[in-house]
Amino acid sequence: MKIQRNSLCVCGSGKKYKKCCLALESKPIRMISGIHEVCDKILVQMESGDLLGAVEKAERLYNLYPDDHMVNYLQGVCHIQKEQYQKAISFFEKTVLLNQWFCEAYFNLANFYRREMNIPNSIACFKKIIEIEGVHGDLGKIANEEIDSYEKFIQKSSGKTLEEYLHEHSLFDEAFTFLKREKYQEAISLFKQMLILNPNHVQSHGNIALAYSALGEQNIALQHLDKALLLDPSYEPAQQNRENVIMLKEGEKSPIIMQEVSYYKEKLESKGKRESKPTALSWSSSAQDYIPLYN
């Protein structure tokens, strides 16, 4: 159905169509290159200080072209400026789904994942940049330096190599997935493998206890909870879960209603999040403008 020029625009801006999306549609942005030129102009407008006007234009563009990778990237940059970081992440993630070669999107994701202490995903994004650009590209050089920094930090904090650290995270993720799916024997087997690699991994003991309790083996569950509390007396999930387990009889199967957490906050993660506003790249930015979030 054709929209009348003086009708309210369908994008919901409250403006007349002729003064809103018609202005965009009348420009040659139906071609991909044209869309990207408009994106670049909006970024320039944002960088000049007109955030409100730039965000408004970016939103209208997204309503017209929601499956264009540059348009999604622009939305991510807009949400950074508005300090809506989770929304920014979702748009950058969509960007790389639409264009798996978009290094700037991987770069920003790597920094946001690090800000959220999602170290494995951050490293994966930096590695993807190196895969695309090599270690001699502008972003490839920085990505290589960032991975080196991760490796040194992990070695210093935990005594593990980068490969060992990533393997443990992958193993723990798989075990935790089985636990959530109520496949308790499989979860126990993988958590025990985790404890072979890291005998002092408190949360593996805590989650093994959850699995045994769900199977009705309360005595073994208590043993693992006691071990967790011996390693870390301040570990609240084990404290609370122990109170629940001691009220159950041996053979009485408990549903997984006790507290479970996806990651135990080890020394590496206890550094916390950097709360300052992240530095992001646009596709028109120079890698020389990048300032690391973490030194």
C-alpha atoms as one frame of an Amber mdcrd trajectory, in Angstrom:
protein
   0.000   0.000   0.000   1.356   3.387  -0.981   1.905   5.771   1.923   0.607
   9.308   1.455   3.241  12.005   1.809   1.330  13.815   4.555   0.466  10.663
   6.521   2.260   9.779   9.732   5.394   7.790   8.996   5.130   4.044   9.569
   8.428   3.996  11.478   6.666   5.475  14.503   8.651   8.696  14.693   5.475
  10.801  14.887   6.586  12.833  11.887   4.916  13.101   8.510   6.127  10.561
   5.984   7.463  13.255   3.650   9.711  14.591   6.413  10.816  11.207   7.678
  11.498   7.955   5.820  10.470   9.332   2.428  13.543  11.537   2.621  15.662
   8.421   3.002  13.781   6.418   0.388  14.094   9.185  -2.152  17.873   8.987
  -1.988  19.805   6.331  -3.899  20.267   4.051  -0.898  18.508   1.097  -2.438
  21.952   0.147  -3.696  24.179  -1.329  -1.002  26.930   1.205  -1.595  24.409
   4.010  -1.187  23.186   2.618   2.137  26.724   2.518   3.408  27.364   6.083
   2.322  24.339   7.159   4.363  25.657   5.174   7.334  28.984   6.957   7.044
  27.297  10.356   6.968  25.287   9.481  10.072  28.503   8.471  11.857  30.090
  11.797  10.931  27.001  13.574  12.261  27.299  11.599  15.511  30.999  12.381
  15.855  30.285  16.067  15.319  28.137  16.029  18.461  24.623  15.677  17.060
  23.881  12.377  18.773  20.109  12.820  18.914  19.791  13.609  15.207  22.169
  10.807  14.223  20.373   8.220  16.346  17.030   9.250  14.872  18.310   8.816
  11.317  20.001   5.523  12.195  16.739   4.174  13.607  14.799   5.113  10.477
  17.471   3.486   8.322  17.294   0.319  10.404  13.503   0.187   9.984  14.047
   0.201   6.214  17.070  -2.120   6.020  17.147  -4.367   9.137  19.252  -7.047
   7.434  22.126  -4.906   6.202  25.342  -5.472   8.121  26.454  -1.814   8.024
  23.062  -0.639   9.256  23.247  -3.085  12.155  26.781  -1.977  12.919  25.609
   1.625  12.967  22.919   0.646  15.483  25.609  -0.911  17.658  27.656   2.301
  17.626  24.540   4.326  18.468  23.805   2.141  21.486  27.404   2.560  22.669
  26.920   6.308  22.618  23.738   5.849  24.648  25.670   3.541  27.008  23.275
   0.678  26.262  26.002  -1.909  26.018  23.967  -5.123  25.959  21.968  -3.785
  23.013  25.213  -2.782  21.313  26.506  -6.334  21.717  23.351  -7.798  20.153
  23.707  -5.569  17.080  27.410  -6.334  16.659  26.626 -10.052  16.976  24.012
  -9.698  14.241  26.528  -7.753  12.144  29.018 -10.637  12.079  26.223 -13.097
  11.297  25.384 -10.987   8.249  29.017 -10.383   7.303  31.562 -12.776   8.788
  34.469 -10.692   7.455  33.621  -7.452   9.285  36.719  -6.964  11.475  35.513
  -3.814  13.233  32.454  -5.651  14.545  34.606  -8.501  15.868  36.936  -5.948
  17.425  34.163  -4.180  19.302  32.658  -7.493  20.372  36.047  -8.608  21.706
  36.230  -5.534  23.921  32.643  -5.817  25.115  33.047  -9.516  25.925  36.140
  -8.620  27.929  34.184  -5.930  29.751  31.636  -8.624  30.656  34.507 -10.944
  31.713  33.614 -13.359  28.911  37.260 -14.074  28.237  36.871 -17.067  25.855
  34.537 -15.188  23.507  36.773 -12.125  23.594  39.783 -14.209  22.585  37.740
 -15.941  19.866  36.892 -12.565  18.312  40.507 -11.416  18.383  41.519 -14.699
  16.738  38.863 -14.174  14.055  40.385 -10.780  13.239  43.805 -12.390  12.823
  42.240 -15.078  10.620  40.787 -12.365   8.375  43.595  -9.784   8.362  46.645
 -11.740   9.430  49.001 -10.424  12.106  50.219  -7.604   9.878  46.865  -5.876
   9.282  46.018  -2.747  11.276  43.535  -4.536  13.523  45.365  -7.839  13.193
  48.427  -6.361  14.903  46.341  -5.092  17.820  44.417  -8.371  18.080  47.692
 -10.299  18.237  48.977  -7.986  20.985  45.720  -8.401  22.925  45.944 -12.196
  22.782  49.557 -12.007  23.972  48.402  -9.830  26.879  45.678 -12.334  27.737
  48.196 -15.162  27.703  50.594 -13.357  30.034  47.790 -12.337  32.383  46.335
 -15.848  32.553  49.784 -17.335  33.159  50.471 -14.850  35.946  47.015 -15.163
  37.537  46.437 -18.896  37.328  49.677 -20.497  36.216  47.903 -21.913  33.156
  48.595 -21.549  29.482  45.999 -19.878  27.296  45.103 -23.247  25.743  44.639
 -24.858  29.171  42.441 -21.990  30.343  40.214 -22.133  27.252  39.961 -25.930
  27.442  38.795 -25.758  31.075  36.162 -23.162  30.226  34.908 -25.281  27.329
  34.754 -28.397  29.513  32.941 -26.548  32.282  30.429 -25.075  29.821  29.624
 -28.542  28.477  29.208 -29.959  31.979  26.992 -27.084  33.043  24.811 -27.541
  29.960  24.238 -31.192  30.930  23.360 -30.102  34.473  20.738 -27.639  33.238
  19.272 -30.331  30.964  18.998 -32.669  33.974  21.468 -35.144  32.498  23.125
 -35.606  35.840  25.454 -38.552  35.216  26.926 -36.854  32.160  27.341 -33.633
  34.141  29.063 -35.434  37.018  31.474 -37.155  34.617  32.532 -33.867  33.011
  32.778 -31.951  36.292  35.053 -34.718  37.587  37.225 -34.309  34.494  37.335
 -30.612  35.329  38.521 -31.435  38.856  41.309 -33.612  37.466  42.554 -30.553
  35.586  41.860 -28.168  38.459  41.346 -29.942  41.815  40.585 -26.652  43.564
  37.816 -25.538  41.229  35.203 -24.669  43.829  32.198 -24.428  41.590  32.766
 -27.828  40.015  32.462 -29.311  43.507  29.315 -27.238  44.061  27.685 -28.311
  40.829  28.604 -31.986  41.305  26.773 -31.697  44.612  23.678 -30.405  42.818
  23.758 -33.351  40.427  24.198 -35.944  43.186  21.426 -34.347  45.227  19.091
 -34.522  42.235  19.920 -38.235  41.967  19.102 -38.748  45.657  22.710 -39.285
  46.768  22.688 -36.675  49.513  25.740 -37.970  51.431  28.010 -37.609  48.411
  26.440 -34.212  47.678  27.347 -33.046  51.196  30.927 -34.256  50.760  31.360
 -32.069  47.668  29.686 -29.082  49.305  31.979 -29.433  52.313  34.969 -29.599
  49.970  33.804 -26.448  48.197  33.451 -24.609  51.512  36.833 -25.879  52.682
  38.386 -24.343  49.577  36.353 -21.154  49.863  34.384 -20.580  53.092  32.774
 -17.475  51.552  31.265 -19.358  48.595  27.599 -18.488  49.132  25.980 -20.992
  46.706  27.582 -23.879  48.629  26.485 -22.410  51.952  22.871 -22.086  50.850
  22.754 -25.414  49.039  24.219 -27.253  52.029  21.348 -25.996  54.193  18.916
 -27.457  51.659  20.711 -30.794  51.283  20.882 -31.574  55.020  17.088 -31.385
  55.119  16.793 -34.173  52.533  16.867 -37.889  53.293  19.273 -40.238  51.535
  17.506 -41.526  48.429  15.183 -38.514  48.274  15.701 -36.897  44.897  15.757
 -33.121  44.894  14.800 -31.018  41.923  17.428 -28.540  40.776  15.980 -25.594
  42.654  19.183 -24.811  44.483  21.547 -22.074  43.479  23.688 -22.714  40.430
  26.064 -20.285  38.755  27.665 -20.639  35.363  31.155 -19.532  36.411  33.016
 -19.412  39.672  34.779 -16.063  40.066  38.380 -17.177  40.021  41.364 -14.897
  40.462  41.421 -14.127  36.774  37.845 -12.800  36.884  38.051 -11.162  40.304
  39.619  -8.109  38.696  36.044  -7.061  37.905  34.605  -5.034  35.076  36.084
  -1.800  33.863  33.189   0.599  34.250  34.525   3.327  31.981  32.846   3.895
  28.659  34.245   1.454  26.079  36.238   2.667  23.106  34.679   1.442  19.864
  35.698   1.547  16.236  33.503   2.507  13.331  34.395   1.222   9.887  35.723
   4.687   9.098  37.949   4.760  12.202  41.667   4.194  12.136  43.152   1.433
  14.238  45.571   4.087  15.472  42.640   5.737  17.272  42.042   2.663  19.400
  42.762   2.990  23.117  42.818  -0.356  24.974  40.188  -0.771  27.680  42.602
  -2.792  29.808  46.275  -2.080  30.164
